[in-house]
Amino acid sequence: MSLELLNTVGTLVTVLIVATAAIAALVQLRHLRASNQITAMLAIGAEFEAQHYRESLDLIRRKLGQELEMPGFRELIASVLHAMPPPDVDADAKEIRRAAIHFGNSFEELGILMKHGVVDETMFLDRYSRVIRGTWRLLAPFIAFMRKVAGDPAIYENFELLVIRAEDFDRAHPSAYPTGVRRLDVDSHWPIPTFGASSAPSQSSV
């Protein structure tokens, strides 16, 4: 075998080794990304199922709207935004504000993660679009007042972006079930209960 042929064979072998290593690296990166996505989704799910999340959500559902009607609560919001001494309000008002801020911050962070591709957008919205939209409905008056007081429309803008993407996703996917796949025949023989005015389920449920 000539020297020239040996050099050619050596070059081809080197190229083959480099190509194989590159393919292996790409496969490994793909598996790593999938693993990170699974870890992120599980962490988000655990947060949504945590007791403190449920308790804070219940507090916001029951009391945030009525607290926003109180001048003292709105003064509390404004005093924090402007680093002023807070008004004399009860502990419940402070706890409701903390719960609202916690939820706003949490969904703001989720919006950032989704915007930068840390969380897969399609998978995330397929699972949580309803939760996102429902939470925004609860917090929208609170966020609107904060923006007005601070003169800053950027407050929770990544949360807002998350809601827009969720609305667009739900509009494009009215059902999460794959098109063309047969459905099971599921039926119930029990009558649907009737609710009085006082026991009607809340339309703001998440």
PyMOL commands that set and color helices and strands:
alter all, ss='L'
color gray80, all
select helices_A, chain A and resi 3-49+51-68+71-81+91-115+121-150+157-172+197-199
alter helices_A, ss='H'
color red, helices_A
deselect
rebuild
show_as cartoon
